[in-house]
Amino acid sequence: MKRLILAAAAAAMLAVPASADDKDKKDFGNPKIEKPQTFTTEKTGTFAGQKISYRTVAGDTFLQGKDGSSDATFFSYAYIKEGVKDPATRPVTFVFNGGPGSASMWLHMGVFGPKRVVVPSDPADDGAPPYNVIDNPETVLDVTDLVFIDPIGTGLSRALDDEDPRKHWGVLEDGESVARFIHEWIDQNNRWNSPKFLAGESYGTLRSAVVSDILTNEHGIGLNGIMLISTVLDYHNSRFQDGSVMSYVSFLPSYAATAWYHDALPNKPADLDAFLNEVREFARTDYAEALISGNRLTAEQEAAVIEKLHQYTGLKKSYLKATNLRIEVFRFFKELLRDRGQVVGRLDSRYLGEEPDSAGEFFDSDPFSDATGNAFTVAINDHLKNFLGVKTENRRYNNSARADDRWTWNWNIWGKSLPNGGRMVNVVPMLGKAMRRNSDMQVLVMQGYYDFATPFFGAENALSEPDIVPERVHYTYYESGHMMYVHEPSRIKFLNDVRTFIKDYDKQ
């Protein structure tokens, strides 16, 4: 169960359109919420060497439907610096995770919040409680207020009364819902002229593209910047489908990084970054051409590509020939270290697992997901009650909306027609529109080398599409996986990168 919850929360899930047939699903209804609840505390802390007095505000924001009645409530968590006379001098950053269907607890308790839960920096299990929840002086409250958003059905956010939560569950539905919340929060807190940033992880990066388009087009709200953490924008670059070659191209540098980390290469280079640049160049040129050529390749050309793939991945030449040069990611987890009897992790390939069957084609479970997750669940519930003072009688914190039997997700962004079965969502054009409407909006792309849910070269390929303004896209990389902040050196670098990005682009 822990593995399934974590995978739903942190990883961008397969873009499979949900079934409209819900006859066999039980509808549990919505909790009775009479009016918004708000819980406020006053705190002080030291962040980046600055002592700061701040206010925590955890509570409901009711959203109005088209008929004027409230149809849902977002329960958010805000950390707001005290003593700021002019809101235009204080940035605010809206933070959310992905899934779809995940609460924001991973970014909240893992890296951005004023408190964080300590998990092993090296690939190891998080163990049993009590977990160590400590002050987080490296976080960015010195440069921005923080608002953590739990989408409807996650955390304590819910549809109200007889409203159907599925109205908020879909690529466009979710984007509209989150944009409405941001508009309402800005209005209620008098932050119209504050510099504004989004920070989304995994599916949250896809949400960021949709929300930025909706905010700038429908709400008249400009953004100073977007932080894309473990990016997935165009599923052609991160999901395998017959007839598509881009996933094989986009995953190759991640295979190379993982083989490098585990000393599985026949001739391991000393410099990882230089090595990955070489693999990137091969992937987008000779390898892509070979995949497109298919059975038109000569025997000599095929042999040359197999030799390169062997040098870059450590996989046996016979295996590469048998797969027609196509390395499917779930096969890779099992194949790379098969001779050692080990499998590598999906969300973070630094993690290793041992399985009783070394002959299988696919791993039984993700070693990273098996090793992590409990600490975050414990930490967020403890934090809400004992740090934020949240007390709700009829709501339980949901890590994932997928716990609701009504769960479904609408992947349709095209209207009535679903091209290619609706599997390959691409929101790059939406991000491009938002960038072109606002010449100041910058994008920071934050990728882990050892992430197979959202491969770093896939993000680079998506953001190379013509819709994007390339000079306003900035990249930073970490020697860790999907949740790069579980690795202590990467966590420190991550927060320094975020701090620099906000300070550079808040236009103060």
TACORZI-V340348 format. One record per residue. N is the residue number from 1. SS is DSSP state (alpha for helix, beta for strand, coil for the rest). Layout:
n->{N N}
ss->{SS SS}
This chain:
n->{1 2 3 4 5 6 7 8 9 10 11 12 13 14 15 16 17 18 19 20 21 22 23 24 25 26 27 28 29 30 31 32 33 34 35 36 37 38 39 40 41 42 43 44 45 46 47 48 49 50 51 52 53 54 55 56 57 58 59 60 61 62 63 64 65 66 67 68 69 70 71 72 73 74 75 76 77 78 79 80 81 82 83 84 85 86 87 88 89 90 91 92 93 94 95 96 97 98 99 100 101 102 103 104 105 106 107 108 109 110 111 112 113 114 115 116 117 118 119 120 121 122 123 124 125 126 127 128 129 130 131 132 133 134 135 136 137 138 139 140 141 142 143 144 145 146 147 148 149 150 151 152 153 154 155 156 157 158 159 160 161 162 163 164 165 166 167 168 169 170 171 172 173 174 175 176 177 178 179 180 181 182 183 184 185 186 187 188 189 190 191 192 193 194 195 196 197 198 199 200 201 202 203 204 205 206 207 208 209 210 211 212 213 214 215 216 217 218 219 220 221 222 223 224 225 226 227 228 229 230 231 232 233 234 235 236 237 238 239 240 241 242 243 244 245 246 247 248 249 250 251 252 253 254 255 256 257 258 259 260 261 262 263 264 265 266 267 268 269 270 271 272 273 274 275 276 277 278 279 280 281 282 283 284 285 286 287 288 289 290 291 292 293 294 295 296 297 298 299 300 301 302 303 304 305 306 307 308 309 310 311 312 313 314 315 316 317 318 319 320 321 322 323 324 325 326 327 328 329 330 331 332 333 334 335 336 337 338 339 340 341 342 343 344 345 346 347 348 349 350 351 352 353 354 355 356 357 358 359 360 361 362 363 364 365 366 367 368 369 370 371 372 373 374 375 376 377 378 379 380 381 382 383 384 385 386 387 388 389 390 391 392 393 394 395 396 397 398 399 400 401 402 403 404 405 406 407 408 409 410 411 412 413 414 415 416 417 418 419 420 421 422 423 424 425 426 427 428 429 430 431 432 433 434 435 436 437 438 439 440 441 442 443 444 445 446 447 448 449 450 451 452 453 454 455 456 457 458 459 460 461 462 463 464 465 466 467 468 469 470 471 472 473 474 475 476 477 478 479 480 481 482 483 484 485 486 487 488 489 490 491 492 493 494 495 496 497 498 499 500 501 502 503 504 505 506 507 508}
ss->{coil alpha alpha alpha alpha alpha alpha alpha alpha alpha coil coil coil coil coil coil coil coil coil coil coil coil coil coil coil coil coil coil coil coil coil coil coil coil coil coil coil beta beta beta beta beta beta beta beta beta beta coil coil beta beta beta beta beta beta beta beta beta beta beta beta beta beta beta coil coil coil coil coil beta beta beta beta beta beta beta beta beta beta beta beta coil coil coil coil coil alpha alpha alpha coil beta beta beta beta beta beta coil coil coil coil coil beta coil coil alpha alpha alpha alpha alpha alpha alpha alpha coil coil beta beta beta coil coil coil coil coil coil coil coil coil coil coil coil coil coil coil beta beta beta coil coil coil coil coil coil coil coil beta beta beta beta beta coil coil coil coil coil coil beta coil coil beta beta coil coil coil coil coil alpha alpha alpha alpha coil beta alpha alpha alpha alpha alpha alpha alpha alpha alpha alpha alpha alpha alpha alpha alpha alpha alpha alpha coil coil coil coil coil coil coil beta beta beta beta beta beta beta alpha alpha alpha alpha alpha alpha alpha alpha alpha alpha alpha alpha alpha alpha alpha alpha alpha coil coil coil coil coil beta beta beta beta beta beta beta coil coil beta alpha alpha alpha coil coil coil coil coil coil coil coil alpha alpha alpha alpha alpha alpha alpha alpha alpha alpha alpha alpha alpha alpha alpha alpha coil coil coil coil coil coil coil coil coil coil alpha alpha alpha alpha alpha alpha alpha alpha alpha alpha alpha alpha alpha alpha alpha alpha alpha alpha alpha alpha alpha alpha alpha alpha alpha coil coil alpha alpha alpha alpha alpha alpha alpha alpha alpha alpha alpha alpha alpha alpha alpha coil coil coil alpha alpha alpha alpha alpha alpha coil coil coil coil coil coil alpha alpha alpha alpha alpha alpha alpha coil coil alpha alpha alpha coil beta beta beta coil coil coil coil coil coil coil beta beta beta coil coil coil coil coil coil coil coil coil coil coil coil alpha alpha alpha alpha alpha coil coil alpha alpha alpha alpha alpha alpha alpha alpha alpha alpha alpha alpha alpha coil coil coil coil coil coil coil coil coil coil coil beta coil beta alpha alpha alpha coil coil coil coil coil coil beta coil coil coil coil coil coil coil coil alpha alpha alpha alpha coil coil coil beta coil alpha alpha alpha alpha alpha alpha alpha alpha alpha alpha coil coil coil coil beta beta beta beta beta beta beta coil coil coil coil coil coil coil alpha alpha alpha alpha alpha alpha alpha coil coil coil coil coil coil coil alpha alpha alpha beta beta beta beta beta beta coil coil coil coil coil alpha alpha alpha coil alpha alpha alpha alpha alpha alpha alpha alpha alpha alpha alpha alpha alpha alpha alpha alpha alpha alpha coil coil coil}
